[in-house]
Amino acid sequence: CGTGLAARRLAGRVGELACVDASARSLRRLAAAVGPHPVLLVRGDLSRLPFADASFDAVLCANVLQQVPGAAARRRVVAELARVA
């Protein structure tokens, strides 16, 4: 989720919002930016999400796949996003 460009727009407009990033610093900045809206902030790895299968109605993965090194790793991330959705 980074510092939350997309999350800030979604916060308060969707029922529940979970944001994942490997950086605790980015998550702290996002927490300050979303204000009073409830957002679950999770420090983690997109290739091993800490959520059960079918936990979400939808997922948004923006501006991150190009940061994942290698085609195999990108496929793992996409498969993991599909698993939780």
N, CA, C and O of each residue as an XYZ file, in Angstrom:
340
protein
N       0.807     -1.203      0.000
C       0.000      0.000      0.000
C       0.846      1.261      0.000
O       0.347      2.350     -0.284
N       2.111      1.118      0.314
C       2.969      2.297      0.362
C       2.437      3.294      1.377
O       1.998      2.914      2.463
N       2.477      4.559      1.023
C       1.956      5.583      1.929
C       0.474      5.836      1.703
O      -0.101      6.735      2.315
N      -0.151      5.050      0.827
C      -1.597      5.025      0.753
C      -2.305      5.903     -0.250
O      -3.406      6.376      0.030
N      -1.721      6.138     -1.403
C      -2.406      6.951     -2.400
C      -3.807      6.399     -2.682
O      -4.787      7.142     -2.633
N      -3.902      5.113     -2.973
C      -5.210      4.497     -3.241
C      -6.011      4.326     -1.954
O      -7.220      4.557     -1.944
N      -5.359      3.930     -0.882
C      -6.060      3.680      0.379
C      -6.733      4.933      0.913
O      -7.836      4.866      1.454
N      -6.084      6.061      0.767
C      -6.688      7.307      1.258
C      -7.972      7.619      0.511
O      -8.904      8.185      1.082
N      -8.026      7.255     -0.755
C      -9.246      7.492     -1.538
C     -10.345      6.493     -1.186
O     -11.530      6.813     -1.278
N      -9.958      5.291     -0.786
C     -10.935      4.249     -0.472
C     -11.426      4.300      0.974
O     -12.554      3.900      1.259
N     -10.600      4.781      1.872
C     -10.958      4.811      3.298
C     -12.261      5.576      3.489
O     -12.413      6.704      3.020
N     -13.186      4.945      4.179
C     -14.479      5.572      4.428
C     -15.484      5.344      3.317
O     -16.663      5.659      3.476
N     -15.036      4.799      2.193
C     -15.940      4.540      1.058
C     -16.240      3.059      0.873
O     -17.146      2.692      0.124
N     -15.483      2.215      1.551
C     -15.701      0.771      1.486
C     -15.963      0.279      2.899
O     -15.611      0.953      3.867
N     -16.577     -0.887      3.024
C     -16.905     -1.402      4.347
C     -15.681     -1.578      5.224
O     -15.595     -0.981      6.298
N     -14.752     -2.375      4.789
C     -13.523     -2.602      5.534
C     -12.359     -2.518      4.560
O     -12.483     -2.905      3.398
N     -11.241     -2.016      5.030
C     -10.079     -1.831      4.180
C      -8.860     -2.364      4.901
O      -8.576     -1.976      6.035
N      -8.136     -3.260      4.234
C      -6.881     -3.787      4.773
C      -5.761     -3.364      3.837
O      -5.879     -3.493      2.618
N      -4.684     -2.862      4.403
C      -3.546     -2.386      3.625
C      -2.298     -3.140      4.063
O      -2.023     -3.261      5.257
N      -1.548     -3.644      3.093
C      -0.348     -4.425      3.382
C       0.861     -3.724      2.778
O       0.827     -3.267      1.636
N       1.924     -3.650      3.563
C       3.189     -3.126      3.063
C       4.321     -3.745      3.873
O       4.135     -4.103      5.037
N       5.477     -3.870      3.267
C       6.640     -4.406      3.962
C       7.283     -3.366      4.873
O       8.059     -3.713      5.763
N       6.967     -2.112      4.658
C       7.609     -1.018      5.384
C       6.751     -0.501      6.538
O       5.643     -0.008      6.327
N       7.268     -0.618      7.743
C       6.558     -0.065      8.907
C       6.454      1.450      8.793
O       5.458      2.040      9.213
N       7.460      2.070      8.238
C       7.440      3.529      8.076
C       6.295      3.963      7.157
O       5.587      4.925      7.456
N       6.117      3.263      6.057
C       5.018      3.597      5.143
C       3.670      3.410      5.826
O       2.762      4.222      5.649
N       3.542      2.345      6.602
C       2.282      2.095      7.301
C       1.996      3.193      8.335
O       0.844      3.591      8.509
N       3.019      3.675      9.010
C       2.817      4.776      9.969
C       2.346      6.039      9.251
O       1.461      6.743      9.737
N       2.935      6.319      8.104
C       2.518      7.501      7.341
C       1.075      7.341      6.866
O       0.301      8.298      6.891
N       0.717      6.141      6.437
C      -0.656      5.892      6.004
C      -1.625      6.037      7.170
O      -2.696      6.622      7.008
N      -1.276      5.523      8.325
C      -2.146      5.632      9.506
C      -2.469      7.087      9.802
O      -3.607      7.415     10.139
N      -1.487      7.952      9.679
C      -1.709      9.371      9.929
C      -2.567     10.008      8.843
O      -3.299     10.960      9.111
N      -2.485      9.494      7.628
C      -3.178     10.102      6.493
C      -4.655      9.723      6.397
O      -5.448     10.511      5.881
N      -5.047      8.547      6.877
C      -6.440      8.115      6.718
C      -7.359      8.690      7.776
O      -8.579      8.563      7.670
N      -6.803      9.312      8.781
C      -7.625      9.972      9.782
C      -8.491      9.007     10.564
O      -8.015      7.960     11.005
N      -9.772      9.351     10.744
C     -10.631      8.566     11.622
C     -11.177      7.283     10.991
O     -11.842      6.500     11.670
N     -10.914      7.064      9.733
C     -11.470      5.886      9.065
C     -10.764      4.608      9.520
O      -9.537      4.574      9.607
N     -11.539      3.554      9.812
C     -10.921      2.300     10.254
C     -10.237      1.587      9.085
O     -10.873      1.241      8.089
N      -8.946      1.380      9.230
C      -8.151      0.693      8.223
C      -7.246     -0.293      8.951
O      -6.560      0.073      9.905
N      -7.249     -1.546      8.496
C      -6.358     -2.553      9.049
C      -5.016     -2.414      8.342
O      -4.931     -2.594      7.127
N      -3.974     -2.098      9.092
C      -2.637     -1.940      8.537
C      -1.815     -3.166      8.903
O      -1.687     -3.515     10.077
N      -1.257     -3.817      7.881
C      -0.541     -5.072      8.084
C       0.852     -4.968      7.471
O       1.001     -4.673      6.285
N       1.860     -5.212      8.289
C       3.219     -5.292      7.752
C       3.421     -6.726      7.283
O       3.338     -7.668      8.071
N       3.686     -6.878      5.993
C       3.809     -8.229      5.486
C       4.336     -8.295      4.067
O       4.721     -7.293      3.464
N       4.336     -9.499      3.568
C       4.872     -9.850      2.261
C       3.708    -10.256      1.360
O       2.929    -11.140      1.717
N       3.584     -9.625      0.208
C       2.473     -9.935     -0.696
C       2.488    -11.371     -1.204
O       1.460    -11.873     -1.659
N       3.618    -12.031     -1.135
C       3.663    -13.421     -1.600
C       3.256    -14.400     -0.505
O       3.131    -15.597     -0.764
N       3.047    -13.902      0.724
C       2.605    -14.733      1.856
C       1.668    -13.911      2.735
O       2.031    -13.517      3.843
N       0.488    -13.660      2.243
C      -0.453    -12.807      2.976
C      -1.009    -13.531      4.204
O      -1.317    -14.721      4.133
N      -1.139    -12.830      5.319
C      -1.618    -13.450      6.554
C      -3.144    -13.455      6.674
O      -3.695    -13.117      7.721
N      -3.812    -13.841      5.597
C      -5.273    -13.873      5.571
C      -5.733    -15.232      5.061
O      -5.042    -15.883      4.276
N      -6.904    -15.648      5.515
C      -7.482    -16.914      5.053
C      -7.950    -16.788      3.605
O      -8.140    -15.687      3.088
N      -8.127    -17.925      2.974
C      -8.681    -17.956      1.621
C     -10.009    -17.208      1.594
O     -10.790    -17.271      2.543
N     -10.250    -16.510      0.508
C     -11.523    -15.815      0.273
C     -11.883    -14.836      1.400
O     -13.057    -14.702      1.747
N     -10.905    -14.168      1.958
C     -11.149    -13.202      3.036
C     -11.735    -11.889      2.544
O     -12.349    -11.158      3.321
N     -11.557    -11.581      1.266
C     -11.927    -10.280      0.736
C     -12.834    -10.405     -0.478
O     -12.757    -11.375     -1.233
N     -13.688     -9.413     -0.651
C     -14.543     -9.346     -1.836
C     -13.758     -8.878     -3.054
O     -14.094     -9.229     -4.185
N     -12.723     -8.093     -2.826
C     -11.922     -7.553     -3.919
C     -10.536     -7.205     -3.394
O     -10.343     -6.981     -2.199
N      -9.580     -7.163     -4.309
C      -8.233     -6.698     -3.972
C      -7.812     -5.662     -5.002
O      -8.242     -5.689     -6.156
N      -6.972     -4.762     -4.558
C      -6.393     -3.752     -5.440
C      -4.892     -3.814     -5.245
O      -4.392     -3.676     -4.129
N      -4.188     -4.020     -6.321
C      -2.729     -4.066     -6.276
C      -2.236     -3.050     -7.297
O      -2.180     -3.335     -8.493
N      -1.882     -1.873     -6.820
C      -1.492     -0.785     -7.718
C      -0.055     -0.361     -7.454
O       0.353     -0.181     -6.307
N       0.690     -0.207     -8.512
C       2.060      0.315     -8.444
C       3.002     -0.529     -7.600
O       3.890      0.004     -6.935
N       2.811     -1.846     -7.626
C       3.714     -2.688     -6.840
C       4.317     -3.825     -7.648
O       5.472     -4.180     -7.413
N       3.596     -4.405     -8.580
C       4.126     -5.576     -9.282
C       5.441     -5.281     -9.994
O       6.303     -6.154    -10.091
N       5.598     -4.070    -10.487
C       6.849     -3.731    -11.157
C       8.019     -3.678    -10.178
O       9.175     -3.676    -10.601
N       7.735     -3.633     -8.877
C       8.777     -3.624     -7.851
C       9.187     -5.034     -7.429
O      10.208     -5.212     -6.765
N       8.394     -6.032     -7.812
C       8.680     -7.421     -7.442
C       9.673     -7.984     -8.458
O       9.382     -8.004     -9.655
N      10.838     -8.442     -8.000
C      11.865     -8.908     -8.930
C      11.578    -10.298     -9.498
O      11.485    -11.276     -8.756
N      11.441    -10.370    -10.801
C      11.307    -11.655    -11.477
C       9.872    -12.070    -11.741
O       8.965    -11.823    -10.947
N       9.704    -12.710    -12.886
C       8.374    -13.149    -13.320
C       7.773    -14.187    -12.371
O       6.575    -14.141    -12.093
N       8.577    -15.112    -11.876
C       8.060    -16.147    -10.972
C       7.544    -15.529     -9.679
O       6.493    -15.925     -9.176
N       8.269    -14.574     -9.148
C       7.833    -13.905     -7.920
C       6.556    -13.104     -8.159
O       5.675    -13.073     -7.300
N       6.450    -12.459     -9.315
C       5.222    -11.714     -9.641
C       4.039    -12.662     -9.754
O       2.938    -12.333     -9.313
N       4.254    -13.831    -10.338
C       3.157    -14.820    -10.431
C       2.716    -15.271     -9.045
O       1.523    -15.455     -8.803
N       3.678    -15.454     -8.124
C       3.317    -15.842     -6.745
C       2.471    -14.767     -6.079
O       1.507    -15.084     -5.382
N       2.816    -13.510     -6.283
C       2.046    -12.420     -5.697
C       0.632    -12.416     -6.260
O      -0.333    -12.303     -5.503
N       0.496    -12.537     -7.569
C      -0.828    -12.539     -8.177
C      -1.635    -13.731     -7.696
O      -2.828    -13.591     -7.427
N      -1.027    -14.884     -7.581
C      -1.729    -16.071     -7.084
C      -2.183    -15.865     -5.643
O      -3.281    -16.284     -5.276
N      -1.360    -15.229     -4.831
C      -1.712    -14.975     -3.429
C      -2.859    -13.968     -3.337
O      -3.757    -14.131     -2.511
N      -2.838    -12.949     -4.162
C      -3.955    -11.993     -4.183
C      -5.245    -12.683     -4.599
O      -6.305    -12.422     -4.029
N      -5.160    -13.556     -5.582
C      -6.345    -14.306     -6.018
C      -6.835    -15.237     -4.907
O      -8.040    -15.411     -4.731
N      -5.925    -15.821     -4.174
C      -6.307    -16.743     -3.072
C      -7.137    -16.025     -2.019
O      -8.153    -16.555     -1.571
N      -6.724    -14.835     -1.620
C      -7.456    -14.150     -0.554
C      -8.744    -13.502     -1.055
O      -9.620    -13.157     -0.261
N      -8.857    -13.340     -2.365
C     -10.093    -12.804     -2.946
C     -11.012    -13.948     -3.319
O     -12.110    -13.718     -3.826
